[in-house]
Amino acid sequence: MTDVPNSFELLPGAADSPVLLHVPHSSRHLPADVREGIVLGDEELARELDHITDSHTAAIAGSAARTAAVTPWRFVNRLSRLVVDPERFPDEREEMLAVGMGAVYTRTTHRAELRPADFDARPLLDRYFTPYAEAMTAAVDARLAAAGRAVIIDVHSYPTEPLPYELHGAGPRPPICLGTDPFHTPPALLDAARKAFASFGGTGTDSPFAGTYVPLAHYGRDPRVSALMIEIRRDVYMREPGGPAGPGLDALGAALAALVEAAAPLE
């Protein structure tokens, strides 16, 4: 595998758009030196990437950006979440540490060993997690400066059947799960998402995954930052676990574009 020059990319939208599509888990790319720290063989790693990657979500966000009346900004992770997971807390506050899936994963989706027990996560946090968090914070600050507000729409997918690592996998698994935050998700934004994705067979809230991403510098502090997570059940648009996308991808792009258009003028 060859390294990419940047581990993330900010793709510009309209100058006055407050909307930032965040795509953190769409890539399968692992830098060579990071791959060396993973204990899985090549076939095992490929299977793990099939399960853990939110495949084609960058393409869904790209489709939305191309078709929305006002182009949103996009912040896209170009590395696999097996490098670092930028949406985790970098410390003991993260409940996913209980299954070895904090900011740097040590266990797989099936709870097998991914990295040795004595693995030192700090170099990966310093090299990848911290710069990502700083850049995402700056991207939100730029939307606040340009538009007076920021709307983060977090684009994810999840498997039809629960995986062993899921801490809350026993609940409903609707075609579209909307993750919310009591401080950062206004009712109007949630209602707009329900309307935009109504044609996919139903939406649910905070099951099987809850919450949404907001940079720590803004989290719980700045009411000008709104946020919502879109979790798309993978059978809606692709062959699981890691197969190609189907016709559902374009329909999801159109629905996400409709949400972008509705979210931009929301107060």
C-alpha positions as a Markdown table, in Angstrom:
| # | Residue | x | y | z |
|---|---|---|---|---|
| 1 | Met | 0.0 | 0.0 | 0.0 |
| 2 | Thr | 1.3 | 3.5 | -0.8 |
| 3 | Asp | 0.8 | 6.4 | 1.5 |
| 4 | Val | -1.4 | 9.3 | 0.6 |
| 5 | Pro | 0.0 | 12.8 | 1.0 |
| 6 | Asn | -2.8 | 14.0 | 3.3 |
| 7 | Ser | -4.8 | 11.9 | 5.8 |
| 8 | Phe | -7.9 | 14.1 | 5.4 |
| 9 | Glu | -9.2 | 16.6 | 2.9 |
| 10 | Leu | -11.4 | 19.7 | 3.1 |
| 11 | Leu | -13.4 | 20.0 | -0.1 |
| 12 | Pro | -14.7 | 23.5 | -0.6 |
| 13 | Gly | -18.4 | 24.4 | -1.0 |
| 14 | Ala | -20.2 | 27.6 | -1.5 |
| 15 | Ala | -18.6 | 30.5 | 0.4 |
| 16 | Asp | -21.7 | 31.3 | 2.4 |
| 17 | Ser | -22.8 | 27.7 | 3.1 |
| 18 | Pro | -23.0 | 26.8 | 6.8 |
| 19 | Val | -23.2 | 23.0 | 6.0 |
| 20 | Leu | -20.2 | 20.7 | 6.5 |
| 21 | Leu | -20.6 | 17.1 | 5.5 |
| 22 | His | -18.3 | 15.0 | 7.6 |
| 23 | Val | -17.2 | 11.6 | 6.2 |
| 24 | Pro | -14.9 | 9.9 | 8.8 |
| 25 | His | -15.0 | 6.2 | 8.0 |
| 26 | Ser | -15.2 | 5.7 | 4.2 |
| 27 | Ser | -11.6 | 4.8 | 3.5 |
| 28 | Arg | -9.8 | 1.5 | 3.6 |
| 29 | His | -6.3 | 3.0 | 3.2 |
| 30 | Leu | -3.6 | 2.0 | 5.8 |
| 31 | Pro | -0.1 | 3.6 | 5.6 |
| 32 | Ala | 2.5 | 0.9 | 5.4 |
| 33 | Asp | 4.0 | 1.6 | 8.8 |
| 34 | Val | 0.6 | 1.5 | 10.4 |
| 35 | Arg | -0.1 | -1.9 | 8.8 |
| 36 | Glu | 3.0 | -3.3 | 10.4 |
| 37 | Gly | 1.5 | -2.7 | 13.9 |
| 38 | Ile | -1.6 | -4.8 | 13.1 |
| 39 | Val | -1.4 | -8.5 | 13.9 |
| 40 | Leu | -4.0 | -9.7 | 11.3 |
| 41 | Gly | -2.9 | -11.5 | 8.1 |
| 42 | Asp | -3.8 | -10.0 | 4.8 |
| 43 | Glu | -7.0 | -12.0 | 4.3 |
| 44 | Glu | -8.1 | -11.4 | 7.9 |
| 45 | Leu | -7.4 | -7.7 | 7.5 |
| 46 | Ala | -9.4 | -7.5 | 4.3 |
| 47 | Arg | -12.4 | -9.1 | 6.0 |
| 48 | Glu | -12.1 | -6.6 | 8.9 |
| 49 | Leu | -12.0 | -3.7 | 6.5 |
| 50 | Asp | -15.1 | -5.1 | 4.9 |
| 51 | His | -16.9 | -4.9 | 8.2 |
| 52 | Ile | -15.5 | -1.8 | 9.7 |
| 53 | Thr | -15.5 | 0.6 | 6.7 |
| 54 | Asp | -18.5 | 2.8 | 5.9 |
| 55 | Ser | -18.1 | 1.9 | 2.3 |
| 56 | His | -19.2 | 4.4 | -0.4 |
| 57 | Thr | -20.2 | 7.1 | 2.1 |
| 58 | Ala | -17.7 | 9.5 | 0.5 |
| 59 | Ala | -19.4 | 8.9 | -2.8 |
| 60 | Ile | -22.8 | 9.5 | -1.3 |
| 61 | Ala | -21.6 | 12.8 | 0.2 |
| 62 | Gly | -20.0 | 13.7 | -3.2 |
| 63 | Ser | -23.3 | 13.0 | -5.0 |
| 64 | Ala | -25.1 | 15.3 | -2.6 |
| 65 | Ala | -22.5 | 18.0 | -3.0 |
| 66 | Arg | -22.8 | 17.9 | -6.8 |
| 67 | Thr | -26.6 | 18.2 | -6.8 |
| 68 | Ala | -27.4 | 20.4 | -3.9 |
| 69 | Ala | -28.6 | 23.9 | -4.9 |
| 70 | Val | -26.0 | 25.4 | -2.5 |
| 71 | Thr | -22.8 | 23.3 | -2.4 |
| 72 | Pro | -21.9 | 22.1 | 1.1 |
| 73 | Trp | -18.3 | 21.8 | 2.3 |
| 74 | Arg | -17.0 | 18.3 | 2.9 |
| 75 | Phe | -14.4 | 17.0 | 5.4 |
| 76 | Val | -13.3 | 13.6 | 4.3 |
| 77 | Asn | -11.0 | 11.2 | 6.1 |
| 78 | Arg | -8.7 | 9.6 | 3.6 |
| 79 | Leu | -7.4 | 6.9 | 6.0 |
| 80 | Ser | -9.1 | 3.9 | 7.4 |
| 81 | Arg | -10.5 | 4.2 | 10.9 |
| 82 | Leu | -8.1 | 1.3 | 11.8 |
| 83 | Val | -5.4 | 4.0 | 11.8 |
| 84 | Val | -7.3 | 6.2 | 14.3 |
| 85 | Asp | -11.0 | 6.8 | 14.8 |
| 86 | Pro | -11.3 | 10.6 | 14.7 |
| 87 | Glu | -14.8 | 10.5 | 16.3 |
| 88 | Arg | -13.7 | 8.8 | 19.5 |
| 89 | Phe | -12.6 | 10.7 | 22.6 |
| 90 | Pro | -8.8 | 10.5 | 22.9 |
| 91 | Asp | -9.0 | 9.4 | 26.6 |
| 92 | Glu | -10.9 | 7.3 | 29.1 |
| 93 | Arg | -14.2 | 9.0 | 28.6 |
| 94 | Glu | -14.9 | 6.9 | 25.6 |
| 95 | Glu | -17.1 | 3.9 | 26.4 |
| 96 | Met | -15.9 | 2.0 | 23.3 |
| 97 | Leu | -12.6 | 1.5 | 25.2 |
| 98 | Ala | -14.5 | -1.4 | 26.9 |
| 99 | Val | -14.4 | -3.3 | 23.6 |
| 100 | Gly | -10.9 | -2.2 | 22.5 |
| 101 | Met | -12.3 | 0.4 | 20.1 |
| 102 | Gly | -11.3 | 3.8 | 21.5 |
| 103 | Ala | -9.4 | 6.4 | 19.4 |
| 104 | Val | -6.9 | 3.7 | 18.4 |
| 105 | Tyr | -8.5 | 0.2 | 18.0 |
| 106 | Thr | -6.9 | -2.8 | 19.7 |
| 107 | Arg | -9.7 | -5.3 | 18.9 |
| 108 | Thr | -11.7 | -6.1 | 15.8 |
| 109 | Thr | -15.4 | -5.9 | 15.1 |
| 110 | His | -15.5 | -9.6 | 16.3 |
| 111 | Arg | -13.4 | -8.8 | 19.4 |
| 112 | Ala | -10.3 | -10.6 | 18.2 |
| 113 | Glu | -6.9 | -9.1 | 18.7 |
| 114 | Leu | -6.0 | -6.3 | 16.2 |
| 115 | Arg | -2.9 | -4.9 | 17.9 |
| 116 | Pro | -0.7 | -6.2 | 20.7 |
| 117 | Ala | -1.8 | -5.6 | 24.3 |
| 118 | Asp | 1.3 | -3.4 | 24.9 |
| 119 | Phe | 0.8 | -1.3 | 21.8 |
| 120 | Asp | 1.6 | 2.4 | 22.3 |
| 121 | Ala | -1.1 | 4.5 | 20.8 |
| 122 | Arg | 0.4 | 7.9 | 21.4 |
| 123 | Pro | 2.4 | 8.1 | 18.2 |
| 124 | Leu | -0.8 | 7.5 | 16.1 |
| 125 | Leu | -2.7 | 10.0 | 18.1 |
| 126 | Asp | 0.0 | 12.6 | 17.7 |
| 127 | Arg | 0.5 | 12.0 | 14.0 |
| 128 | Tyr | -3.1 | 11.5 | 12.9 |
| 129 | Phe | -5.8 | 12.1 | 15.6 |
| 130 | Thr | -4.7 | 15.5 | 16.8 |
| 131 | Pro | -4.1 | 17.1 | 13.4 |
| 132 | Tyr | -7.5 | 15.8 | 12.2 |
| 133 | Ala | -9.3 | 17.3 | 15.2 |
| 134 | Glu | -7.5 | 20.6 | 14.8 |
| 135 | Ala | -8.4 | 20.8 | 11.1 |
| 136 | Met | -12.0 | 19.9 | 11.7 |
| 137 | Thr | -12.2 | 22.5 | 14.4 |
| 138 | Ala | -10.8 | 25.1 | 12.0 |
| 139 | Ala | -13.3 | 24.0 | 9.3 |
| 140 | Val | -16.2 | 24.6 | 11.7 |
| 141 | Asp | -14.7 | 27.9 | 12.8 |
| 142 | Ala | -14.5 | 29.0 | 9.1 |
| 143 | Arg | -18.2 | 28.2 | 8.6 |
| 144 | Leu | -19.0 | 30.2 | 11.7 |
| 145 | Ala | -17.0 | 33.1 | 10.4 |
| 146 | Ala | -18.5 | 33.0 | 6.9 |
| 147 | Ala | -22.1 | 32.1 | 7.7 |
| 148 | Gly | -22.6 | 32.9 | 11.4 |
| 149 | Arg | -23.5 | 29.3 | 12.1 |
| 150 | Ala | -22.3 | 25.8 | 11.2 |
| 151 | Val | -24.3 | 22.6 | 10.5 |
| 152 | Ile | -22.3 | 19.4 | 10.7 |
| 153 | Ile | -23.9 | 16.4 | 9.0 |
| 154 | Asp | -22.0 | 13.3 | 9.9 |
| 155 | Val | -22.3 | 10.6 | 7.1 |
| 156 | His | -22.0 | 6.9 | 8.2 |
| 157 | Ser | -23.3 | 3.5 | 7.4 |
| 158 | Tyr | -23.9 | 0.4 | 9.5 |
| 159 | Pro | -24.4 | -3.4 | 8.9 |
| 160 | Thr | -27.8 | -5.0 | 8.6 |
| 161 | Glu | -26.9 | -7.5 | 11.3 |
| 162 | Pro | -25.2 | -6.4 | 14.5 |
| 163 | Leu | -21.5 | -7.1 | 14.9 |
| 164 | Pro | -20.1 | -8.4 | 18.2 |
| 165 | Tyr | -18.4 | -5.1 | 19.1 |
| 166 | Glu | -21.6 | -3.1 | 19.2 |
| 167 | Leu | -22.6 | -2.1 | 22.7 |
| 168 | His | -26.2 | -1.3 | 21.8 |
| 169 | Gly | -26.9 | -3.7 | 19.0 |
| 170 | Ala | -30.1 | -5.2 | 20.4 |
| 171 | Gly | -32.3 | -2.2 | 19.5 |
| 172 | Pro | -34.0 | -1.3 | 16.2 |
| 173 | Arg | -32.0 | -1.1 | 13.0 |
| 174 | Pro | -34.0 | 1.1 | 10.7 |
| 175 | Pro | -33.0 | 1.9 | 7.1 |
| 176 | Ile | -31.9 | 5.3 | 8.3 |
| 177 | Cys | -30.7 | 5.9 | 11.9 |
| 178 | Leu | -30.5 | 9.6 | 12.9 |
| 179 | Gly | -28.0 | 10.2 | 15.7 |
| 180 | Thr | -28.7 | 13.3 | 17.8 |
| 181 | Asp | -27.2 | 15.4 | 20.6 |
| 182 | Pro | -29.4 | 17.2 | 23.1 |
| 183 | Phe | -27.4 | 20.4 | 22.8 |
| 184 | His | -26.4 | 20.4 | 19.1 |
| 185 | Thr | -29.4 | 18.9 | 17.3 |
| 186 | Pro | -32.3 | 21.3 | 17.0 |
| 187 | Pro | -35.8 | 19.8 | 16.3 |
| 188 | Ala | -36.0 | 21.5 | 12.9 |
| 189 | Leu | -32.8 | 19.8 | 11.7 |
| 190 | Leu | -34.1 | 16.4 | 12.9 |
| 191 | Asp | -37.4 | 17.0 | 11.2 |
| 192 | Ala | -35.7 | 18.0 | 8.0 |
| 193 | Ala | -33.7 | 14.7 | 8.0 |
| 194 | Arg | -36.8 | 12.6 | 8.6 |
| 195 | Lys | -38.5 | 14.3 | 5.7 |
| 196 | Ala | -35.5 | 14.0 | 3.4 |
| 197 | Phe | -35.0 | 10.3 | 4.0 |
| 198 | Ala | -38.7 | 9.3 | 4.4 |
| 199 | Ser | -38.8 | 7.3 | 1.1 |
| 200 | Phe | -36.2 | 4.7 | 2.3 |
| 201 | Gly | -38.6 | 2.7 | 4.5 |
| 202 | Gly | -38.4 | 4.5 | 7.8 |
| 203 | Thr | -36.1 | 6.5 | 10.0 |
| 204 | Gly | -35.2 | 5.9 | 13.6 |
| 205 | Thr | -33.4 | 7.9 | 16.3 |
| 206 | Asp | -30.3 | 6.9 | 18.2 |
| 207 | Ser | -30.5 | 3.2 | 17.6 |
| 208 | Pro | -28.3 | 1.3 | 17.0 |
| 209 | Phe | -25.9 | 4.2 | 17.1 |
| 210 | Ala | -26.5 | 7.5 | 19.0 |
| 211 | Gly | -25.0 | 10.9 | 19.1 |
| 212 | Thr | -23.2 | 13.0 | 16.5 |
| 213 | Tyr | -19.7 | 14.5 | 16.0 |
| 214 | Val | -18.9 | 18.0 | 17.2 |
| 215 | Pro | -15.3 | 19.1 | 17.8 |
| 216 | Leu | -14.5 | 19.3 | 21.5 |
| 217 | Ala | -13.7 | 23.0 | 21.2 |
| 218 | His | -17.4 | 23.6 | 20.4 |
| 219 | Tyr | -19.1 | 20.6 | 22.0 |
| 220 | Gly | -21.7 | 21.6 | 24.6 |
| 221 | Arg | -20.5 | 25.2 | 24.4 |
| 222 | Asp | -21.5 | 26.9 | 21.1 |
| 223 | Pro | -25.2 | 26.8 | 20.2 |
| 224 | Arg | -24.3 | 28.2 | 16.7 |
| 225 | Val | -23.0 | 24.7 | 15.9 |
| 226 | Ser | -25.7 | 22.2 | 14.9 |
| 227 | Ala | -25.1 | 18.6 | 14.2 |
| 228 | Leu | -26.8 | 15.4 | 13.1 |
| 229 | Met | -25.5 | 11.9 | 12.3 |
| 230 | Ile | -26.9 | 10.0 | 9.3 |
| 231 | Glu | -26.4 | 6.2 | 9.7 |
| 232 | Ile | -27.4 | 4.4 | 6.6 |
| 233 | Arg | -28.1 | 0.6 | 6.9 |
| 234 | Arg | -25.9 | -0.9 | 4.3 |
| 235 | Asp | -28.4 | -3.2 | 2.6 |
| 236 | Val | -30.1 | 0.0 | 1.4 |
| 237 | Tyr | -27.3 | 0.8 | -1.1 |
| 238 | Met | -24.6 | -1.9 | -1.3 |
| 239 | Arg | -23.8 | -5.6 | -1.1 |
| 240 | Glu | -22.6 | -6.5 | 2.3 |
| 241 | Pro | -20.1 | -6.7 | 4.0 |
| 242 | Gly | -17.8 | -4.9 | 1.6 |
| 243 | Gly | -19.2 | -5.2 | -1.8 |
| 244 | Pro | -20.0 | -2.7 | -4.6 |
| 245 | Ala | -22.7 | 0.0 | -4.4 |
| 246 | Gly | -26.0 | -0.4 | -6.1 |
| 247 | Pro | -28.6 | 2.1 | -7.4 |
| 248 | Gly | -29.5 | 3.1 | -3.9 |
| 249 | Leu | -26.4 | 5.3 | -3.8 |
| 250 | Asp | -27.7 | 7.9 | -6.1 |
| 251 | Ala | -31.1 | 8.0 | -4.3 |
| 252 | Leu | -29.3 | 8.5 | -1.0 |
| 253 | Gly | -27.2 | 11.3 | -2.6 |
| 254 | Ala | -30.3 | 13.0 | -3.7 |
| 255 | Ala | -31.9 | 12.7 | -0.2 |
| 256 | Leu | -28.7 | 14.0 | 1.5 |
| 257 | Ala | -28.8 | 16.9 | -1.0 |
| 258 | Ala | -32.4 | 17.7 | 0.0 |
| 259 | Leu | -31.3 | 17.7 | 3.7 |
| 260 | Val | -28.4 | 20.0 | 2.9 |
| 261 | Glu | -30.8 | 22.4 | 1.1 |
| 262 | Ala | -33.2 | 22.3 | 4.1 |
| 263 | Ala | -30.5 | 22.7 | 6.7 |
| 264 | Ala | -28.8 | 25.7 | 5.1 |
| 265 | Pro | -31.5 | 28.2 | 6.0 |
| 266 | Leu | -32.5 | 26.7 | 9.3 |
| 267 | Glu | -32.1 | 28.8 | 12.4 |
